[in-house]
Amino acid sequence: MANAGFKAFLNITEKWGLNVQQQRTLLGDVPESTFHKWKKEGNVKLDKDKLERISYILGIHKSLRILHRNDSVYNVVTRNIQNGLFKGKSPLEIMLNGRVMDLYHVRQFFDGQRGW
């Protein structure tokens, strides 16, 4: 499960245009050497925190795929949103604060947008 989740995480975040530092931040500041080792070897060992973070990213992506059925799905996270949660920032800016709670709030927002 960890290997598949990590591969999906990489695929999604690369399509979002994230660099390695941003990807590491979303995973909870994984050491750079560990991150590159995981990418190279594919033998990923993830603790509960990292699995939870990946789960939120996958959930956000799922909601975006339902809400935006075209290539723009990958651009939504960089768009500024005017509401109480985002306050003119993009979902990506919120997520890059690095806290699990930020990922949770972004997922909750997009799940709400699709009526979940």
N, C-alpha and C positions, 0 to 999 in steps of 0.2 A: 504494500500500500504506500509506503514512504517513497519508493522509487517512482511509482506512477504519479503520485501527487506532486513530487518535486518536478518531474518532467512537464506536467500540465502547468504548474506554476511558472516555470521558465518560458514555456510557449506563450502563455497569456501575457506575462509581463514584458516579454520581448516585443510582442505585437502592440503593447501599450507604449513602446518606445523607451522603456526604462533602461538605465545603465546598471552596471554591476553594483555600485554603491546603493542605488535606490532599491534594487532587488534584495540586497543584504539587509537594508533597513526594514523592509516589509517582513522579513523573516526574523526580525528581532536582533539585528546587528550581529549576524553570523560573522566570525572571523574570515577575512578575505581568503586565506589559505584553505580553510575548510570548505568555503563556498566553491572555490575552483576545483578542489579535490572531488567534491560531490559531482560537479559538472563533468569532470574528466572520467572518473571511474564509474559513476552511476550507482555506487553502493552506498546509498544514503541511509543514515541512521538519524531519525528525527525524534525529538522529545515531544511531549504533549503540547507544549507551547507552539512549536513550529508547525505541528500538524493542525492545530487550531487556526493559526494564521493562514496556512495554505487553504484550509477549508473555507475561511471567509473570502479569500481571493476567488476561489472556484465558485462560491455562491454569488459573489458580485458579478462575475463573468456570466453566470447562468442568467441572472436577472437582466443583464444588459443584452444578452442574446435574444431574450424574449421581448424586451422593450424595443430593440433596434435590430431589425432583421436584415441588416446589410453591413457593409464594411465600416460604417460609422460607429459600430459597437466598440471599436478599439479607440476611438477618439473621445468618447463621452467622458472618460475619467480625467481628461485634461481641460474640459470646459468649466468655466466659472458658473456657479449656481447661486442664485440669490434666494436664500431662505435662512431660517434660524440656525440650522446646523452648519451650513457652508459659509454663510456671510460673505458671499462674493468670491470665495475660493473654489478651487476645483476639488473633486473627490480625491484626486491624487495628492494634492497638497495636504489634505486632512490625513490621508493614510500614511504619508511620509513623516508624520509626527512620530511614528514608530511604536505607538501603543496599540495593544490588542484591541482596546476599547474603540480606537479610531476606526479600525477595520470593521468592528461590529456595527458601529453607527452608520458607516457608509453602506454596509450590506443591508442593514435595517431600512435605510432610506430607499434603496433601489427595490428591495422586496415590497415595500409599501407602494412604490410607484406602479408596480405590476399587480397590486391588489392582494398581496399576501399578508 
